[in-house]
Amino acid sequence: MGPNMGATDDEQRVIPRPSQRRSAVHTTAKHRAGTRRPGYRTTVEGTVRTPDGLVIIPDRPNNTAVSRGRTWPIPTLKAIGAVGGLGGGLAFGVLGFLEREDTLLGLIVAPVLTLIVALSARRFVLPRTNEFVAAAVLAGFGARVVGAVPRLISGADSPVYQLEGVRIANALRAFDFGVDTGRAIPGTGSVRYLAGVVNVVTNSDYVSTFLVFVLFGFIGQVFFLIAIQPVLNDAQMRIATLLIMFSPTMAYWPSSIGKESLALLGIGLSLYGASLVYERNWSGVMSVLAGVSIVGLIRPHVAMLVLAGLVFGLFARQTENRNRFVMHVVVLMVVLVGAMLMTGASAQLFNLESFDGVSDVSAALDFAQNRTSQDNSAFTAARVGSVRDYPLAAVTVLFRPFVWEAANAPSMISGIEGAILAGLLARAVPGLIREIRTIFQRGQLLYAVGFTSVFIFLFSAIGNFGILSRQRAQVIPFVLLLIAFGLGTERLGARRAARR
């Protein structure tokens, strides 16, 4: 019998440092509970390093254990991913045979990308989370391949990006790397240039380029899941994974050639880097820089939100470490330099001479409100002018349009989803209130609170349901994280009460 075959479900394996191997012992559930206390550090591999140097490796649940629970069985999640990839590819093939779109190659590309995601989830996601999350990631990509089909049919921006991308790709093949994008960089010009780079690789095939951009946004969401795993218990992590992977907003709006997919890639990478920074891992600084750069090239004002979230998370009291002060100083310097660059880019985006005062912020919001309050989806923006305006602005930015305000099928789906999210958030509020102290101890949760709060303030100036529904995809993962934290806490509280 192996060293772990006789262990119970409440036991874990402990790998001591070489100098401590003679005194190594198996740990119990008490150690597992202790891994959430200050002084314990979760490593990238999913293990937990205690202050005395012991490395605790949690036993991973197998397929049977997950299947007997109240969450979806792992085989079902894998089947959803496979069916989604094959079904999406078949849909692209049908569109191509009907000559509605040049999508015949999607019949091959969609299943191949699904297979690549399956292998990557096993290779990169599984060691950092668990088998349930890895299976849900595959299922989530299948959902996004299916969501990409209506996005390709009805997308207004994607054909323009592809047309410009093909033009830029031809210039890049001729080694003209300074080709004019026709639009400003940072901004739309950045998306056009990247579309050109991708078209060089895909040989200017539309559906292949389309699915590569779908993959960009999906990778950002996977980074998001890996980043939040260390601060959630098993119940919370499963809820968060299912919500993020199967949210209609996350499966539909970023699944196209456009800014949403790239913005989500940068946000997810930034949060992943921030999670490493909060654990005093210096490699996280590079991930933060990469993520902020990606978002800054697309939407510099959203990059400022990313930096704000990073600063909020620094106030968490996750661990006691003598390198804490040095790490904070370095990160704050990065934030300061990044903020200086992003304010200049944001001023250019909003046609302002500068962006360094309250009046400039107000002018930028006026610009956004006037520019978006047009066409059939326009409404009166719930602009934040004081603290009293914040509740209405939060409801508008996160949950509207209401079902009776929907003007078409996508807005109707968005309205139904908003109502469900509002109900879930109301159900999660007791758990969030009960664990408010824990929220202030975990950097990723404070990051979510800070990002969401500032996002509501800035985007309350949007006066168009279509634009708001699309750009909401950047904040919904953080809202789902808070919902999962509150619901998971509530479930654990109910279990403890039942035991008592």
Secondary structure, 3 states (H helix, E strand, C coil): CCCCCCCCCCCEEEECCHHHHHHCCCECHHHHHHCCCCCCEECCCCCEECCCCCEEECCCCCHHHHHHCCCCCHHHHHHHHHHHHHHHHHHHHHHHHCCCCCCCCHHHHHHHHHHHHHHHHHHHHHHHCCHHHHHHHHHHHHHHHHHHHHHHHHCCCHHHHHHHHHHHHHHHHCCCCCCCCCCCCCCHHHHHHHHHHHHHHHCCCHHHHHHHHHHHHHHHHHHHHHHHHHHCCHHHHHHHHHHHHHCHHHHHCCCCCCHHHHHHHHHHHHHHHHHHHHCCCCHHHHHHHHHHHHHHHHCHHHHHHHHHHHHHHHCCCCCCCCCHHHHHHHHHHHHHHHHHHHHHHHHHHCCCCCCCCHHHHHHHHHHHHHHHCCCCCECCCCCCCCHHHHHHHHHHHHHCCCHHHCCCHHHHHHHHHHHHHHHHHHHHHHHHHHCHHHHCCCHHHHHHHHHHHHHHHHHCCCCEHHHHHHHHHHCHHHHHHHHHHHHHHHHHHHHHHHHC
